């Protein structure tokens, strides 16, 4: 079963000198989720993707919750029909959602989030529970 949720994100791209590119997304995540080793509640978040350092920094709107997760070079794909700007991919295992992918542009190729130990344990122990993609509207 696949579940797709659309949430509008404000997108800001800040080009740093040389190779570094940082993309910042702000928006509402309508469910609690795990990012790295941190479990974050549903709410408003700012996510900064740093492709030079291959990481995502996540802050809640009220600054009470944060996480830093690593990205991997193994890309993930989405269909051209679903390529509508920046997006976050969440995979559900059991009752938990895990951040598993990030797209910083409208391309079909994205970056994978390094799987946490908890994600790997649940993936090995449980059946696949579904997927949610949170997309953004580019400004």
C-alpha positions as CSV (number, residue, x, y, z in Angstrom):
1,X,0.0,0.0,0.0
2,X,1.4,3.4,-0.9
3,X,0.2,6.6,0.7
4,X,1.1,9.9,-0.8
5,X,0.6,13.2,1.1
6,X,1.1,16.6,-0.4
7,X,2.3,19.4,1.8
8,X,3.3,22.8,0.6
9,X,6.9,23.8,1.4
10,X,8.4,27.2,1.0
11,X,11.7,26.7,-0.9
12,X,14.7,28.9,-0.6
13,X,18.0,28.0,-2.4
14,X,21.2,29.6,-1.2
15,X,24.2,29.1,-3.4
16,X,27.4,29.3,-1.5
17,X,30.7,30.0,-3.2
18,X,32.3,27.2,-5.2
19,X,30.7,23.7,-5.0
20,X,28.5,23.9,-2.0
21,X,24.8,24.2,-2.5
22,X,22.3,24.5,0.3
23,X,18.5,24.2,-0.1
24,X,16.2,25.1,2.8
25,X,12.6,23.9,2.9
26,X,9.9,24.9,5.4
27,X,6.6,23.1,5.9
28,X,4.2,21.0,7.9
29,X,4.8,17.3,8.4
30,X,1.4,15.8,9.4
31,X,2.8,12.8,11.2
32,X,5.5,11.9,13.6
33,X,8.7,10.5,12.0
34,X,12.1,9.2,12.6
35,X,15.1,11.1,11.2
36,X,18.4,9.3,12.0
37,X,18.1,8.3,15.6
38,X,15.6,11.0,16.6
39,X,11.9,10.6,16.7
40,X,10.2,13.9,15.8
41,X,6.5,14.8,16.4
42,X,4.2,16.0,13.7
43,X,4.6,19.8,13.2
44,X,6.2,22.6,11.3
45,X,9.8,22.0,10.3
46,X,12.7,23.7,8.5
47,X,15.0,21.3,6.7
48,X,18.3,22.4,5.3
49,X,19.9,20.1,2.8
50,X,23.7,20.6,2.3
51,X,24.7,18.6,-0.7
52,X,28.4,19.4,-0.2
53,X,28.4,17.9,3.3
54,X,25.8,15.3,2.3
55,X,23.5,15.9,5.3
56,X,20.1,17.2,6.2
57,X,19.6,19.4,9.3
58,X,16.0,19.4,10.6
59,X,14.6,21.9,13.1
60,X,11.1,22.1,14.5
61,X,9.3,25.5,14.1
62,X,9.4,26.0,17.9
63,X,13.1,25.0,18.1
64,X,12.3,22.2,20.6
65,X,13.3,19.3,18.3
66,X,16.2,18.8,15.9
67,X,18.1,16.1,14.0
68,X,21.0,15.8,11.6
69,X,20.9,12.9,9.1
70,X,23.5,11.8,6.6
71,X,22.7,11.4,2.9
72,X,24.2,8.7,0.6
73,X,25.3,9.0,-3.0
74,X,23.0,6.1,-4.1
75,X,20.2,8.0,-5.7
76,X,16.5,7.3,-5.5
77,X,14.1,7.9,-8.3
78,X,10.5,9.1,-8.7
79,X,8.4,9.2,-11.8
80,X,8.4,12.3,-14.0
81,X,4.7,12.7,-13.2
82,X,5.5,13.1,-9.4
83,X,8.5,15.4,-10.0
84,X,6.9,18.6,-8.7
85,X,9.7,20.4,-6.9
86,X,11.5,19.6,-3.7
87,X,10.2,16.6,-1.8
88,X,10.8,14.4,1.2
89,X,10.2,10.7,1.1
90,X,9.0,8.8,4.2
91,X,8.7,5.0,4.4
92,X,6.3,3.5,7.0
93,X,7.4,0.3,8.8
94,X,4.7,-0.8,11.2
95,X,3.3,2.4,12.7
96,X,6.5,4.4,12.3
97,X,7.5,6.7,9.5
98,X,11.2,7.1,8.6
99,X,12.7,9.9,6.5
100,X,14.3,7.9,3.6
101,X,14.8,10.3,0.7
102,X,15.2,13.9,-0.3
103,X,14.8,15.8,-3.6
104,X,16.1,19.3,-3.8
105,X,14.9,20.1,-7.3
106,X,12.1,19.0,-9.7
107,X,14.4,16.2,-11.0
108,X,13.4,12.6,-10.9
109,X,16.7,11.6,-9.1
110,X,17.1,12.3,-5.4
111,X,19.4,11.4,-2.5
112,X,18.9,8.6,0.0
113,X,19.0,9.1,3.7
114,X,21.4,6.7,5.5
115,X,19.2,4.1,7.2
116,X,19.3,4.2,11.0
117,X,19.8,1.1,13.1
118,X,16.1,1.2,14.1
119,X,15.0,1.4,10.5
120,X,17.2,-1.6,9.6
121,X,15.8,-3.7,12.5
122,X,12.2,-2.9,11.6
123,X,12.8,-3.5,7.9
124,X,14.2,-7.0,8.7
125,X,11.5,-7.8,11.2
126,X,8.3,-6.4,9.6
127,X,6.4,-6.2,6.3
128,X,6.6,-3.0,4.4
129,X,3.9,-0.6,5.6
130,X,3.7,2.0,2.8
131,X,5.3,5.2,1.7
132,X,4.5,8.9,2.0
133,X,6.0,11.7,-0.2
134,X,5.8,15.3,1.0
135,X,6.3,17.6,-1.9
136,X,7.0,21.3,-2.1
137,X,5.8,24.3,-4.2
138,X,8.8,26.2,-5.6
139,X,8.8,29.9,-4.9
